[in-house]
């Protein structure tokens, strides 16, 4: 009976089960809660998002709103991350747009980082660069690193050099940028060898 009376404890328990990938047990704890807040829903949605169950993520979001609980900035962060990992570019764009237009929530740098990741993973580099430009320079490092990582994946040296330069301009001691750029050069050399061979 303690779980039913203590929402913080229940949310922590749901979080533990979702992080362990035991969604059935997480759902059981979630279902016995007499009252659920946005944190309860976000924790459960996070578990399904981590396992790539995108349909369930959107289903839970709809169910949450049907119970009268509006999504938070964290809810949208979870949705955008799920869209990014599932390669759902159009859906991610719609979610990002609806944040402001429907729910009057102002995206923060983490939401922009998700969009950069979403566009970059899909190879939509121009759209990713536009997103980077919308964020104040003091908050761009994470976005530039996400973009640099995608350039490494796609072996796009030209844009990779741009992302690297942007990253080190923001933080000249950013080891992640140097490591990623080194790996990109190694991947490009390997790719060139394969073509010649």
Secondary structure, DSSP 8 states (H G I E B T S, - for coil): -HHHH-HHHHHHHHHHHHHTT-HHHHHHHHHT-SS--HHHHHHHHHHHHHTT-HHHHHHHHHHHHHTT----HHHHHHHHHHHHHHT-HHHHHHHHHHHHHTT-----HHHHHHHHHHHHHTT-HHHHHHHHHTS-GGG-HHHHHHHHHHHHHHT-HHHHHHHHHHHHHH-TT-HHHHHHHHHHHHHHHHHHHHHH-
